[in-house]
Amino acid sequence: GVHLLAAVIPNVCAAFPEVDFLIAGDGPMRGVLETIVKEHGLTKRVTLLGAVPHGNIASVLKRARIFLNCSLTESFCIAILEAACAGCLVVATKVGGVPEVLPPDLLFLAEPDPRSLVEALAGAIKALNGARGEEKKEVLSKSRSKAKGSRGKEKTQHGVPCSAQTNNLSPISIHERVRAMYSWDDVAERVEVVYGRARGTRDSRFGRFVRLKNCGGCAGPLFAAVAAVDYLYWRYLEWVEPGGGIDAAPEYVPDGEREGKM
């Protein structure tokens, strides 16, 4: 999706003078980005960091408020989850499992085309500006209260000031929300449920063919036909040379483990 990013950068920079781009990563398409940046005179607003060591990714993400993902294909996309955990709003293409990763107020989805991505970025920028306006009002209200003589420590929840929690788009608030959404314990429990269901499911040969046929109007019958041909070929090989007469390959056990058991 680097070609999408190359088309988005000039349009966003023209529409939002306060927006700069920080791009991490390297590859054969870097030259395209460098050319676009030079042609549009954006060398002071677009920074190409190149390859970033894994240990430095968090510090790079913390420098941003919006994370832009222009992928054309994704399954889960751990990168947008890491960005949200660092306190960023996320703008991403609506592909694969991306729409399921984060709630709508933290994830601004776009079709994989430049115009849609620019519109989604505009929505994220507007949301951030609105959140900052509310935060300024809150700070002003608090200062007035102190001027009238109110004193005392600010209340906190889970170590986070309540004023920060009321602003749902502050970095610390986004981090706390994402932190509560995902945990390895929860992932492990869900995986166990899936494996338990798969293990307890009995399926017939006919049932498998039916499932393959239902994979799509064109692909389904094709998958079922290929599976049928494979099955018939296997039965033919079994008739020519029965599997019962073939020596089974012995299970490989590393020497160290075998000696340990002895």
Steps between C-alpha positions, in 0.01 A plus 500: 500500500796738474357641176188598698715674760689685227171633362363594843796700632483804266120532534503485880793741530318748275175474694649497853807726548538376860546135397843343452584142399740268680561187291678196639618207292707432194469313172502525123217758497689753709619674184138571404439678830825697475405616149151613610643687800755689288257578218251661740760677715409306815846412628435697822163333561570139406768305686612160369657313790592189305523166679423535871627240752217314673603641837455858375155460344314605816696826527421579134128430545487726807611792284180473294131563562363321191626173351435446129486145362462469120521121466320331212470169686499420871385223731508663845763774467686509831657833394179700548448340841853601603436853375176530698674363807753783458211750510439558128178523308511262204409561136506177302376341181190288544655165407511156662439496875602863556143628573475259795819604682393829663177688585368752243602812695864389494504351151420708190449265205549578133478323169841422347508813285666840563180710516340275761818497708523881493138524617565252783809695606298820498248335730773389741658847503162660565435259787838583656446874465159465661646302788770762552235772510311317773824449692576873489153579631553253784838650594350851496211387720742339745716812519193710575399262775842529659482879474179486702680316777438133430795285603589133517656226295341395175319169512651210313381163376746221425777757537350718224371852578124523455547807281699289257240226505220737408691576180463166324751594232791593723797263452482361853125444474537318167777287650289404802205404281707284266680343794166387639391351164782253449695265724690176441277322753193594297668392175599166652146437625352576157750271327413220741131543421566482124717189531249340732219551250715374211603191693143422602361542148431181307491540127417255223661490157173621349488787749843617391395503135192704591714756687737531205210544258363785714824701478359705213297491181805440279776393738280260702424249223864522384630419851257210531603364157871516590432325831301229319782441251752481786282249682456278193873513428576398859258208473668392174845509662364303793372235258828484306720482811310473831630714780503206738794351310716814527739533792418799718780752552633478858439802722807717527625557853812715557789306653520728799135442592530125453803486729323714758204262512733204545 
